[in-house]
Amino acid sequence: MVGLRFFIVLIFVVFSWAQGRTIEIVQAGQLELRNVTLDDGTVQEYIILIGEPVELKIDDSVIKADRVEYNKSARELRLIGRAKYITKTKGSDGNSTSEQTLEGDDLKVDLSIEGVEGEDVFITTQNILVKGDVVQRIPGQIGVQGGYFTPCARCGRTPNDYAFSASTMWIYPGNRIVAYDVKVLIADTPVFYLPALVFMLNKERPTKLEVGQSPTDGWTVSADLPYLITADSFGTLFVDYYQNRDVPIGVKVDHTLYNLFGQNNTSKLQVWMDPKGVGRQGVDWVFNVDVKGNQPALAAKSGLDYSFSISRNDKQEFNVLPIQAEVKGEWEGFSARIGYYNVIDGDGNNQVARFSEPRKLPEIEFDPKAIKVFRVNYDPKLLLGYYEGESNPLNPSARRAGDRIAAFRAQYSHSLSWAWKPWSTADLNLTQTFNGQYFSTDERAVQQTFTANFTNTFSTGNSISLTYLFEYLEGETPFTFDRVPKRKTHTLGVSANAQPAPELSLSAQQTIDFEKKADEQQNGTVSLNYNPKPVSISVTYSENVFLHRPQSISGTFRVTQDTLSMAVGASYDYGNPDPNPIRYRSPRFGDLTVDFSYTSPDKGHTASLNYIYDINVPRAKSITGNYAFTGPIEALDDIFGVTTWDNYGPAMYSAKLMEKYDYTTSVWNGSLDLSRERVKLTATHNLYVGEDTGRQWKGNLDATLGIDNFSLTFNGPLDLNRRGFFTKPTLTAKYSQAITGAELSASATLALKGLDYQHTDLSTAYLSGQWWIADFLGIQGNVTYNGSWDQTDTVRRDELRLNPLTLTATIGREGNEPQWILAASVLDQTYTWINGDYQGPQFQPNLKLIYNRCCWSGLVEWSPNRGTFRFALNLMQSSYFDLIKGTPEGIRGPF
């Protein structure tokens, strides 16, 4: 069976290779190879797969059928009998995916275009069922003739609550359904006719109508109206009315066009006339035009990619229109691009909009492919353009032209590289780059570099390397955005590595800059590493060899013996005696560091000590100690009387301790982490022990104990100058538990009496739970408490909100979901005390009734004491949309 499957996969891979598609046989029971001679004498090759069922995977698509016939000549799959074709489509965000299933008899799949044809086909996408007499699928869309679709098919009722029938439909998976000659069906009975309908699958464009009232704007009306012109031209019209504004009507159009210019292009248009606020006259205009696409032209490999955008946003810049356009393509020997960027400034003032942004009017780029002549790689590029931009303040002629200047520019650049191996142990690499800018103002700027690198490796650890660099930047540009600083670099670097013995290695480096003085040269370095076990010594020495002036020396001495390790490190900076105060640097030692570490043979215990000392002051800077343990402790298991709760093996203990004292900040801090299976204890502390009397002996101590779903946290601000130590300590306990049909969570924070808090009382608390007694009856409840003192510490306010009983009852079933849901919260009330005086409860009962029909649901909610009610609708399990909402201020629509 494995051999058969391998053979089948091999055949399909070979057949599909020319089409760039991979067919994988997931399941098949029988394979037949057959040649069929047609009436005209031509022979066609067939591969026939039979199974129960046959399952194929084509890229991200899955095919299931009882029998599959593959016609090699026509590049067509024929699915015999009842078959399924399942595909996945990316969403508009580029990340999410949606799945579509085409199910029908005798489907035909064209592998060259991923097309599917069939009759009496069922399509399932985004919880929508579509039936069609004739279905044709091409990449990105599905065409249906004689179609019927409904979101209610999954509910299992006959007839469906609502549905639509249409003569023609186009399905854009994951986005929308566009239907023509539409009949709207209620219980499969036609109720009215629509010439066209757009049914959004991703809820991005819902229809909305809202009526409201604002103290500033007065009465307001807001309407969002999706519309359709053709299947490739649709959008949303937003209309807003403001009673008190100077211009009462605001209009916004958000329109999308597909394939306006041939194929494979998208155009988006947004126009918004937004009335200015009350007290201001006129409107703000906002519009955006964005066009992107690809057009086969001029024999470009993948066609020409083009883009165009123009926008205006008076809310940010009045009457300023940036315009950007680009066309680019790739050919056999080169790629090319034409770009344009300009800003139309119509704001009427003398200040240039977006002053620092250069205009490209236009810019042309020609980039030939890199070529190789003998051993030389040559990669050129040419950039031509007319530019307008900010004048270069370092260029006198550009300054005389004004704040802005315009000029033609030709920019040519290339890179040359050559690699050679003179002998087996040597490598030579040469690289030259050039970038020249030439302007119509008779100015130029040139940047070129030449690099040569030679390396010879004599043996392991023994090598020498020479690096030569020449870089030259000169000239002036009229613009600020492309100015070139004048610079000349001319260096030769030498590095050598030697390993005279296995435990000894040496290295040296020096770079000479022929354009700099002796006191500006880079330092030469020599490094030594000597590792005769158990000792390890490393030393690095740096010197300006031209001035015979040592610069620095650093070293580390380490001893490692079995489980113990000790390391000492130090450095010395010789300083710079230059009389120039900018360059002067006094000699000084670097920090002395001492490290000790220990690791037990079983790796269960580790300990380390780090000490840092400032030799110059002299004084210590910090000392840090760490300890960690992981493993079983049988003695404690005997005390606790339990082992691992899951498999009755030895319990695993973990302990981590860190203590650090910083001598520079005079702060002592540390942490402790202990754990045993499901029990964890964490503690942290910090304490200032310096001489600042305002902070001396003050800090914080926090600790948390966690056991499964329970935690107890202590937070304690410290002041050790005063008896009692803790200033405003708190203790917080939290617990949560969830089992099948029930949930419980609780929390309480106790404010403890301290040096700056004279009470011990409850600060906050809550208790929340729910329990489904049966499938049709649930109980929920919660209690919340808040208590606080005012700033004078004389007035105490306590507030207790009780919602102890919310009953949720379900009546009837809608598939696996309840049909009627009644939620009643009749005891919701708030109790308030001021200094213990009872202020009386405020009852806030709430009644909620939901009618669920699977593909839609209605909600009625009433809070009599608040004086609010609402009637809302939910389509296809989206969030509820208020149709009518009543408040003490009045009733709001849409109506």
MIDODREN-94965 format. One record per residue (C-alpha): x, z, y. Coordinates in steps of 0.2 Angstrom, whole numbers, plus 2048, in hexadecimal, padded with zeros to 3 digits. Each point is the difference from the previous one (the first is absolute). Layout:
BEGIN
PT:X:Z:Y
...
# end
This chain:
BEGIN
PT:800:800:800
PT:80E:804:80C
PT:808:7EF:7FC
PT:7F0:7F7:803
PT:7FE:809:811
PT:811:7FC:805
PT:7FE:7EE:7FB
PT:7EF:7FF:80A
PT:808:808:810
PT:80F:7F3:7FE
PT:7F4:7F1:800
PT:7F6:806:80F
PT:810:805:80A
PT:807:7EE:7FD
PT:7EF:7F8:804
PT:7FD:80A:810
PT:812:800:806
PT:7FE:7EF:809
PT:7F1:808:809
PT:809:810:805
PT:7F3:80B:7F7
PT:803:80B:7F1
PT:7F3:802:7F3
PT:801:810:7F5
PT:7F7:801:7EF
PT:7F9:812:800
PT:7F6:7FD:7F0
PT:7FC:7F1:7F4
PT:7FD:7FF:7EE
PT:803:7ED:7FC
PT:80A:7F2:808
PT:7FD:7ED:7FD
PT:80A:7F2:807
PT:7F6:7F0:801
PT:802:7EE:807
PT:7F1:7F6:805
PT:800:7ED:802
PT:7F4:7FA:80E
PT:7F6:7F0:800
PT:80D:7F8:80B
PT:80E:804:7F4
PT:808:80F:809
PT:805:80F:7F7
PT:7FC:811:807
PT:808:810:7F9
PT:7F5:810:7FE
PT:804:812:7FC
PT:7F1:809:7F8
PT:7FF:813:7FF
PT:7F3:809:7F6
PT:7FD:813:800
PT:7F3:80E:802
PT:803:7FE:80F
PT:80F:7F6:806
PT:808:809:80F
PT:80C:7F7:80C
PT:809:806:80F
PT:804:7F3:80E
PT:80A:809:80D
PT:7F4:80D:807
PT:7F1:7F8:7F8
PT:7F8:804:7EF
PT:7F6:7F4:7F4
PT:7F5:806:7F2
PT:7F7:7F4:7F4
PT:7FC:7FD:7EE
PT:80A:7EF:800
PT:80C:7F8:80C
PT:805:7EE:801
PT:80F:7FB:80A
PT:802:7EE:805
PT:812:7FD:804
PT:7FD:7EF:809
PT:7F2:806:80B
PT:808:811:802
PT:7EF:807:7FD
PT:7F9:80F:7F6
PT:7EF:7FF:7F8
PT:7F8:811:7FC
PT:7F3:7FD:7F1
PT:7F1:80B:7FF
PT:7FE:810:80B
PT:80F:803:80A
PT:807:80A:80E
PT:80C:7FC:80E
PT:806:810:809
PT:80B:7FE:810
PT:806:80C:80D
PT:801:7FC:813
PT:80A:80A:80D
PT:7F6:808:80E
PT:801:7FC:813
PT:80D:80E:802
PT:80C:7F7:7F3
PT:800:80F:7F5
PT:7EF:804:7F8
PT:7F9:7F5:7F3
PT:7EF:7FB:7FA
PT:7FB:7F9:7EF
PT:7F4:7F2:7FC
PT:7F9:7FB:7EF
PT:7F9:7EF:7FC
PT:7F6:800:7F0
PT:7F7:7F1:7F9
PT:800:7F3:7F2
PT:80D:7F2:7FE
PT:80A:803:80F
PT:80E:7F4:805
PT:810:806:808
PT:80B:7F4:80A
PT:811:808:7FF
PT:808:7F5:80E
PT:7F4:807:80D
PT:7FA:810:7F8
PT:7EE:7F8:800
PT:7F2:805:7F5
PT:7F0:7F7:7FD
PT:7F0:805:7F6
PT:7ED:801:7FF
PT:7F5:80F:7FF
PT:80E:80B:806
PT:7FF:813:804
PT:80D:806:80D
PT:803:812:803
PT:80A:805:810
PT:800:810:80B
PT:7F1:807:7F6
PT:7F6:7F0:804
PT:7F9:7F5:7F2
PT:7FF:7EE:804
PT:7F7:7F3:7F5
PT:802:7ED:802
PT:7FA:7F1:7F8
PT:810:7F7:803
PT:810:809:805
PT:811:7F9:806
PT:80F:80B:804
PT:80F:7FB:80A
PT:80D:80C:806
PT:7F9:80C:80D
PT:7EE:7FB:7FE
PT:7F2:7FD:7F4
PT:7F2:7F3:803
PT:7EF:803:7F8
PT:7F1:7F4:800
PT:7EF:807:7FC
PT:806:812:803
PT:7F8:812:7FF
PT:809:810:805
PT:7FC:812:801
PT:80A:811:802
PT:7F2:808:7F5
PT:804:7F8:7EF
PT:80B:80F:7FB
PT:7F1:80B:802
PT:7F8:7F9:7F0
PT:7EE:7FE:808
PT:7F5:7F1:7FF
PT:7FC:7F9:80C
PT:80E:804:80C
PT:7FB:80A:810
PT:808:7F2:80B
PT:809:7F0:7FD
PT:803:7EF:807
PT:7FE:7EE:7FA
PT:809:7F1:808
PT:802:7EE:7FC
PT:813:801:804
PT:80C:80F:800
PT:812:802:803
PT:808:810:7FA
PT:811:805:809
PT:805:80E:7F4
PT:803:811:808
PT:7FA:7FA:811
PT:7EF:7F8:801
PT:7F2:7F5:7F8
PT:7F9:7F2:80B
PT:7EF:7F9:7FB
PT:7F5:7F2:806
PT:7ED:7FD:7FF
PT:7FE:813:7FC
PT:7F0:808:7FA
PT:800:813:801
PT:7F8:808:7F1
PT:7F8:811:7FF
PT:7FC:804:7EE
PT:805:7EE:7FC
PT:7F1:7FA:80C
PT:805:7F5:80F
PT:7FC:809:810
PT:809:7F5:80D
PT:80C:7F2:802
PT:811:7FF:809
PT:80A:7EF:803
PT:810:809:7FD
PT:806:811:7FB
PT:812:809:800
PT:800:80F:7F4
PT:810:809:803
PT:808:807:7F0
PT:80D:80C:809
PT:7F4:807:80D
PT:80B:7FB:80F
PT:7F2:7F8:80A
PT:7F0:80A:7FE
PT:7F1:7FD:80B
PT:7FD:80E:80C
PT:7F4:804:80E
PT:801:811:809
PT:7F6:806:80F
PT:806:810:809
PT:801:809:810
PT:810:806:80A
PT:801:80B:80F
PT:80C:7F4:808
PT:7FA:7EF:7FA
PT:7ED:804:7FE
PT:7F7:7F6:7F3
PT:80C:7F6:7F4
PT:7FC:7F3:7F3
PT:80E:7FA:7F4
PT:7FD:7F2:7F4
PT:80C:7F8:7F3
PT:7FA:7F0:7F9
PT:809:7F6:7F3
PT:7FD:7ED:801
PT:804:7F1:7F6
PT:803:7EE:806
PT:808:7F9:7F0
PT:808:807:7F0
PT:811:7FF:80A
PT:7F9:805:811
PT:7F9:812:802
PT:801:80F:80A
PT:7F8:80F:809
PT:7F7:801:811
PT:801:811:808
PT:7F4:803:80F
PT:800:810:80A
PT:7F4:806:80E
PT:804:80D:80C
PT:7F2:805:80C
PT:80B:808:80E
PT:80F:7F4:801
PT:803:7F3:80D
PT:800:7F2:7F3
PT:7F3:807:7F3
PT:804:7F3:7F2
PT:810:800:7F5
PT:803:7F2:7F4
PT:80D:7FE:7F2
PT:802:7F2:7F4
PT:80B:802:7F1
PT:801:7EF:7F7
PT:80A:7F9:7F1
PT:802:7EE:7FB
PT:808:7FA:7F0
PT:808:7EF:7FE
PT:7FC:7FA:812
PT:810:7F5:800
PT:800:7F8:7EF
PT:803:80D:7F2
PT:809:811:7FE
PT:7FD:806:811
PT:7F7:80F:808
PT:7FB:801:812
PT:7FA:811:808
PT:7F7:801:811
PT:7FC:80F:809
PT:7F7:801:811
PT:7FB:810:808
PT:7F7:802:811
PT:800:813:802
PT:7F7:807:80F
PT:80B:80D:80A
PT:7FA:812:801
PT:7F3:807:80B
PT:807:800:812
PT:80B:7F1:7FD
PT:7FB:7EE:803
PT:802:7F0:7F5
PT:806:7FE:7EE
PT:810:801:7F6
PT:804:7F0:7F6
PT:808:801:7EF
PT:803:7F1:7F5
PT:80B:7FB:7F2
PT:803:7EF:7F8
PT:80A:800:7F0
PT:803:7F1:7F5
PT:80B:7FF:7F1
PT:801:7F3:7F2
PT:80A:7F4:7F6
PT:7FF:7ED:801
PT:808:7F3:7F4
PT:80A:7F5:80C
PT:810:7F7:803
PT:805:802:7ED
PT:804:813:803
PT:802:809:7EF
PT:7F2:80C:802
PT:7F8:7F8:80F
PT:801:806:812
PT:7FC:812:804
PT:7F8:801:811
PT:7F9:80E:80B
PT:7F9:802:812
PT:7FA:80F:809
PT:7FA:803:812
PT:7F8:810:806
PT:7FA:80A:80F
PT:7FD:812:802
PT:7FA:806:811
PT:800:812:7FA
PT:813:7FF:800
PT:805:7F2:80B
PT:7F4:7F7:80B
PT:7FF:7ED:7FE
PT:811:7FF:7F6
PT:800:7F3:7F2
PT:80F:800:7F4
PT:800:7F0:7F6
PT:80A:7FE:7F0
PT:801:7F1:7F4
PT:80C:7FB:7F2
PT:801:7F2:7F3
PT:80D:801:7F2
PT:804:7F7:7F0
PT:80E:7FD:7F3
PT:807:7F0:7F9
PT:80C:7FC:7F3
PT:810:801:80B
PT:7FA:80B:80E
PT:7F2:80B:808
PT:7F9:7FE:812
PT:7F6:80A:80C
PT:7F8:7FD:811
PT:7FA:810:809
PT:7F8:802:811
PT:7FD:810:80A
PT:7F9:802:811
PT:7F6:80D:80B
PT:7F3:7F9:80C
PT:800:80C:80E
PT:7F0:800:80A
PT:7FF:812:806
PT:803:7FA:812
PT:80E:80C:804
PT:812:7FC:803
PT:807:809:7F1
PT:803:7F5:7F1
PT:7F7:806:7F1
PT:80A:805:7F1
PT:810:7FE:80B
PT:80D:804:7F2
PT:7F8:7F4:7F3
PT:809:7EF:800
PT:7F5:7F0:800
PT:804:7F2:7F3
PT:7FA:7F0:807
PT:802:7FA:7F2
PT:80E:805:7F3
PT:805:7F4:7F2
PT:80A:806:7F1
PT:809:7F5:7F4
PT:808:809:7F1
PT:809:7F4:7F3
PT:803:807:7EF
PT:811:806:7FC
PT:80C:7F4:7F9
PT:810:802:7F6
PT:80F:7F4:802
PT:80E:803:7F4
PT:800:813:801
PT:7FA:802:812
PT:7EE:806:803
PT:7F9:7F9:810
PT:7EF:807:807
PT:7FB:7FA:812
PT:7F1:803:80B
PT:7FA:7F8:810
PT:7F4:808:80D
PT:7FA:7F6:80F
PT:7F4:806:80D
PT:7FB:802:812
PT:7FF:813:805
PT:7FA:80A:80F
PT:805:812:801
PT:808:80F:809
PT:810:7FB:809
PT:810:807:7F9
PT:805:80E:80D
PT:812:7FE:7FB
PT:800:7ED:804
PT:803:7FD:813
PT:7F8:7EE:800
PT:7F1:807:7F6
PT:7FD:80E:80C
PT:800:7F3:80F
PT:7F2:7F7:7F7
PT:7F5:80F:801
PT:7F8:80D:7F4
PT:7FC:7F2:7F4
PT:808:7F0:7FB
PT:7FB:7F0:7F5
PT:80D:7F6:7F7
PT:802:7F5:7F0
PT:80B:807:7F2
PT:808:7F8:7F1
PT:806:80D:7F4
PT:80B:7FA:7F1
PT:806:80C:7F2
PT:808:7FE:7F0
PT:80A:809:7F2
PT:80E:7FA:7F6
PT:806:809:7F0
PT:80E:7FD:7F3
PT:804:809:7F1
PT:810:7FE:7F6
PT:809:809:7F2
PT:813:7FC:801
PT:804:809:7F0
PT:7F6:80A:7F3
PT:802:811:80A
PT:7FE:7F9:812
PT:7F1:7FB:80A
PT:800:7F8:811
PT:7F0:7FE:80B
PT:7FF:7F7:810
PT:7F1:801:80C
PT:7FD:7F8:811
PT:7F0:802:80A
PT:7FC:7F8:811
PT:7F1:802:80C
PT:800:7F6:810
PT:7F3:800:80E
PT:800:7F1:80D
PT:7F5:801:80F
PT:7FA:7F3:80D
PT:807:80B:80D
PT:812:7FA:7FA
PT:803:811:7F8
PT:804:804:7EF
PT:803:80F:7F4
PT:80A:800:7F0
PT:802:80C:7F2
PT:80B:7FC:7F1
PT:808:80A:7F3
PT:80D:7FC:7F2
PT:803:80C:7F2
PT:80D:7FF:7F2
PT:801:80C:7F1
PT:80E:800:7F3
PT:7FF:80C:7F1
PT:80C:801:7F2
PT:7FD:80D:7F2
PT:810:803:7F6
PT:7F8:80C:7F3
PT:7F3:80E:7FF
PT:801:80A:810
PT:80E:7F6:808
PT:7FC:7F3:80D
PT:803:7F9:811
PT:7F4:7F8:80C
PT:803:7F7:811
PT:7F1:7FD:80C
PT:802:7F5:810
PT:7F3:7FF:80D
PT:7FF:7F6:810
PT:7F0:801:80A
PT:7FE:7F8:811
PT:7F1:802:80C
PT:801:7F8:811
PT:7F5:7F7:80D
PT:7F0:804:80A
PT:7EE:7FC:7FD
PT:7F3:7FF:80E
PT:7F4:80B:7F6
PT:7FF:813:7FC
PT:7F9:7FE:7EF
PT:80E:7F6:7F9
PT:80F:806:80A
PT:811:802:7F7
PT:80C:80E:804
PT:812:7FA:802
PT:80B:806:7F2
PT:80F:7FB:7F6
PT:805:808:7F0
PT:810:7FB:7F6
PT:804:80C:7F2
PT:80A:801:7F0
PT:7FC:80D:7F3
PT:80A:806:7F1
PT:7FB:80B:7F2
PT:809:805:7F0
PT:7FC:80A:7F1
PT:80C:807:7F3
PT:7FE:80A:7F1
PT:811:805:7F9
PT:7F9:80C:7F4
PT:7EF:803:7F8
PT:7FD:810:80A
PT:807:7F9:810
PT:7FA:7F3:80C
PT:805:7FB:811
PT:7F8:7F5:80E
PT:805:7FA:811
PT:7F7:7F7:80E
PT:805:7F9:811
PT:7F8:7F3:80C
PT:809:7F9:80F
PT:7F6:7F9:80E
PT:80C:7F4:80A
PT:7F4:800:80F
PT:802:813:803
PT:80E:80C:806
PT:809:80C:7F5
PT:7F6:80F:805
PT:7F0:7F6:7FC
PT:804:7FB:7EE
PT:7F7:806:7F1
PT:808:80E:7F6
PT:808:7FD:7F0
PT:7FB:80B:7F1
PT:809:805:7F0
PT:7F6:809:7F2
PT:807:809:7F1
PT:7F6:806:7F1
PT:808:80A:7F2
PT:7F6:806:7F2
PT:80A:809:7F3
PT:7F2:80A:7F7
PT:7F9:80D:804
PT:807:7FD:811
PT:7FA:7F2:80D
PT:809:7FD:810
PT:7FB:7F4:80D
PT:809:7FD:811
PT:7FC:7F3:80E
PT:80C:7FE:80F
PT:7FD:7F5:80F
PT:80D:7FB:80D
PT:802:7F4:80F
PT:80F:7F7:7F9
PT:803:7F7:810
PT:802:810:80A
PT:807:80A:7F1
PT:7F2:80C:804
PT:7F7:809:7F2
PT:7ED:801:802
PT:7F9:80A:7F2
PT:803:807:7EE
PT:7F3:807:7F4
PT:800:806:7EE
PT:7F7:808:7F2
PT:807:80A:7F2
PT:7F4:803:7F1
PT:803:809:7F0
PT:7F3:7FE:7F1
PT:802:80A:7F0
PT:7F2:7FF:7F4
PT:7F1:808:809
PT:809:805:810
PT:804:7F6:80F
PT:809:804:810
PT:803:7F4:80F
PT:808:802:811
PT:800:7F3:80D
PT:807:7FF:812
PT:805:7F4:80D
PT:80B:7FF:810
PT:7FE:7F5:80F
PT:810:7FE:809
PT:7F7:7FB:811
PT:805:7F4:80D
PT:80C:805:80E
PT:7FB:7F2:80B
PT:800:806:812
PT:7F0:7F6:803
PT:7F2:80D:7FE
PT:7F4:7F4:7F8
PT:80C:7FD:7F2
PT:808:811:7FF
PT:7FC:80A:7F0
PT:807:811:7FC
PT:807:804:7EF
PT:7F4:809:7F5
PT:7FC:805:7EE
PT:7F1:7FA:7F7
PT:7F5:80C:7F6
PT:807:809:7F1
PT:7F4:7FF:7F2
PT:801:80A:7F0
PT:7F5:7FD:7F1
PT:7FE:809:7F0
PT:7F4:7FB:7F2
PT:7FC:806:7EF
PT:7F6:7F7:7F2
PT:7FC:80A:7F0
PT:805:7F7:7EF
PT:7EE:7FD:7FC
PT:7FC:7F9:811
PT:7F3:80D:803
PT:808:809:80E
PT:808:7F9:80F
PT:807:809:80F
PT:80A:7FA:810
PT:807:808:810
PT:804:7F6:80F
PT:80A:807:80F
PT:804:7F7:810
PT:80D:807:80C
PT:805:7F9:812
PT:812:802:801
PT:801:7FC:812
PT:7F5:80F:807
PT:804:808:7F3
PT:7F0:805:7F8
PT:7F5:7FD:7F1
PT:7F2:7F3:802
PT:7F5:802:7F1
PT:7FF:807:7EF
PT:7F4:7FA:7F3
PT:7FC:806:7EE
PT:7F6:7F7:7F3
PT:7FA:805:7EE
PT:7F5:7F7:7F4
PT:7FA:804:7EE
PT:7F5:7F6:7F4
PT:7FC:805:7EF
PT:7F7:80C:7F4
PT:801:813:802
PT:7FA:808:7F0
PT:801:812:806
PT:7F3:7FC:80D
PT:7F6:7F7:7F4
PT:7FF:810:7F6
PT:7FB:809:80F
PT:7F2:7F4:805
PT:7FA:7FE:7EE
PT:7FE:7ED:802
PT:80A:7F0:7FE
PT:7FD:7EE:805
PT:7ED:7FF:803
PT:7FF:7EE:7F9
PT:80B:800:7F0
PT:804:813:7FD
PT:813:7FC:802
PT:80C:80A:80B
PT:7FA:801:812
PT:80C:7F7:80D
PT:805:80A:80F
PT:808:7F9:810
PT:808:809:80E
PT:808:7F9:810
PT:808:80B:80E
PT:808:7FA:810
PT:807:80B:80E
PT:809:7FA:80F
PT:806:809:810
PT:805:7F5:80F
PT:80C:808:80B
PT:7FE:7F4:80E
PT:7ED:803:802
PT:800:812:7F9
PT:7F1:7FB:7F4
PT:7FF:806:7EE
PT:7F4:7F6:7F5
PT:7FD:7FE:7EE
PT:7F4:7FB:7F3
PT:7FB:806:7EE
PT:7F6:7F5:7F3
PT:7FB:808:7F0
PT:7F5:7F8:7F3
PT:7FA:803:7EE
PT:7F5:7F3:7F9
PT:7F0:801:80B
PT:806:80E:80B
PT:80A:7FC:80F
PT:807:80C:80E
PT:807:7F9:810
PT:808:80A:80E
PT:809:7FB:810
PT:807:80A:80E
PT:80A:7FE:810
PT:807:80E:80C
PT:809:7FF:810
PT:80E:80D:801
PT:809:7FB:810
PT:802:808:810
PT:7F1:7F9:80A
PT:7F5:80F:802
PT:7F1:7F5:801
PT:802:7F9:7EF
PT:80B:80D:7F7
PT:7FA:805:7EF
PT:7F1:7F5:801
PT:7FB:7F3:7F3
PT:7F3:7FC:7F3
PT:7FD:804:7ED
PT:7F4:7F5:7F6
PT:7FC:801:7EE
PT:7F4:7F7:7F5
PT:7FA:804:7EE
PT:7F8:7F3:7F6
PT:7F7:801:7EF
PT:7F7:7F1:7FA
PT:7F2:7FD:80D
PT:803:810:809
PT:80C:803:80E
PT:804:80F:80B
PT:80B:7FE:810
PT:807:80D:80C
PT:806:7FA:811
PT:80A:80E:809
PT:808:7FE:811
PT:80E:80D:801
PT:807:80B:80E
PT:80C:80D:7F8
PT:803:808:811
PT:7EF:809:7FE
PT:7FA:80B:7F3
PT:7F4:7F7:7F5
PT:80A:7F0:800
PT:7F1:7F4:7FF
PT:7F8:7FA:810
PT:7F1:7F5:7FB
PT:800:7FF:7ED
PT:7F2:7F6:7F7
PT:7FB:7FF:7ED
PT:7F7:7F1:7FA
PT:7F9:7FE:7EF
PT:7F9:7EF:7F9
PT:7F8:7FC:7EF
PT:7F8:7F0:7F9
PT:7F8:7FC:7EF
PT:7F8:7F0:7FA
PT:7F7:7FE:7EF
PT:7F4:7F4:7F9
PT:7F0:801:80C
PT:807:80E:80B
PT:80D:803:80E
PT:805:80F:809
PT:80C:803:80F
PT:804:80F:80A
PT:80C:805:80E
PT:802:810:80A
PT:80D:804:80E
PT:803:813:804
PT:808:804:810
PT:80A:810:7FD
PT:804:80E:80C
PT:811:7FD:808
PT:80A:805:80F
PT:7F7:7F3:80B
PT:7EF:800:7F7
PT:7F7:810:800
PT:7F3:7FC:7F3
PT:7FE:7FC:7ED
PT:7F2:7F4:7FF
PT:7FA:7F0:7F8
PT:805:7F1:80A
PT:7F8:7F1:7F7
PT:7F8:7FE:7EF
PT:7F6:7F3:7F6
PT:7F7:7FF:7F0
PT:7FA:7EF:7F9
PT:7F8:7FB:7EF
PT:7F5:7F5:7F7
PT:7F8:800:7EF
PT:7F6:7F2:7F8
PT:7F4:80A:7F5
PT:7F9:7F0:7F8
PT:801:7EE:803
PT:7F2:801:80C
PT:804:810:809
PT:80F:806:80A
PT:803:810:80B
PT:80D:800:80E
PT:805:80D:80C
PT:80D:806:80C
PT:804:80E:80B
PT:80C:800:80F
PT:806:80E:80B
PT:80B:801:810
PT:805:80F:809
PT:80B:802:810
PT:804:80B:80E
PT:801:7FA:812
PT:810:800:80B
PT:7FD:812:806
PT:7FE:806:7EE
PT:7F0:809:805
PT:7F2:7F3:7FB
PT:7FE:7FC:7ED
PT:7F6:7F1:7FB
PT:7FA:7FD:7EE
PT:7F7:7F1:7FA
PT:7F9:7FE:7EF
PT:7F8:7F0:7FA
PT:7F6:800:7F1
PT:7FA:7F1:7F6
PT:7FE:809:7F0
PT:7F3:7F5:7F8
PT:7FF:7ED:800
PT:7F6:7F9:7F2
PT:802:7EE:7FA
PT:7F3:7F9:7F5
PT:7FF:7EF:7F8
PT:7F1:7F7:7FA
PT:7FF:7F1:7F5
PT:80F:7F5:7FA
PT:807:7F0:807
PT:80B:7FA:7F2
PT:80E:80E:800
PT:7FB:806:811
PT:7F1:80B:807
PT:7F2:7F6:808
PT:7FA:80F:80C
PT:80C:80D:807
PT:7F9:80E:80A
PT:80C:80C:808
PT:7F9:810:809
PT:80B:80C:80A
PT:7F3:80C:807
PT:80A:810:802
PT:80E:7F9:80B
PT:803:80C:80E
PT:80D:808:80B
PT:802:813:804
PT:80A:806:80F
PT:806:811:805
PT:808:805:810
PT:809:810:7FF
PT:7F5:804:7F1
PT:7F0:7FC:809
PT:7F5:7F4:7F6
PT:7FC:7F0:80A
PT:7F3:7FA:7F3
PT:800:7F2:7F4
PT:7FE:7ED:804
PT:7F7:7F8:7F2
PT:805:7EE:7FE
PT:7F6:7F9:7F0
PT:803:7EF:7FB
PT:7F6:7F4:7F5
PT:807:7F0:7F8
PT:7F6:7F4:7F5
PT:809:7F1:7F8
PT:7F7:7F1:7F8
PT:80D:7F7:7F5
PT:7FD:7EE:7F9
PT:811:7FD:7FA
PT:804:7F1:80B
PT:7F8:809:810
PT:7FB:811:804
PT:7F6:808:80E
PT:803:811:809
PT:7F5:80C:809
PT:808:80F:808
PT:7F7:80E:80B
PT:808:80F:808
PT:7F0:809:809
PT:80A:80D:809
PT:80D:7F4:807
PT:7F2:7F4:804
PT:808:7F1:7F7
PT:7FA:7F3:7F3
PT:806:7F0:7FA
PT:7FB:7F1:7F5
PT:80F:7F6:7F9
PT:803:7F2:7F4
PT:80E:7FD:7F4
PT:803:7EF:7F9
PT:80B:7FD:7F1
PT:807:812:800
PT:808:7FE:811
PT:7FE:80F:80D
PT:7EF:804:807
PT:7FB:7F6:80F
PT:7F4:809:80C
PT:7F0:7F6:803
PT:7F7:80E:80A
PT:809:810:806
PT:7F7:80D:80A
PT:808:80E:80B
PT:7F9:80C:80D
PT:805:7F3:80D
PT:7F6:7F2:7F8
PT:7FF:7F3:7F3
PT:80D:7F3:7FD
PT:7FF:7EF:7F7
PT:803:7F3:7F9
PT:7ED:7FF:7FE
# end
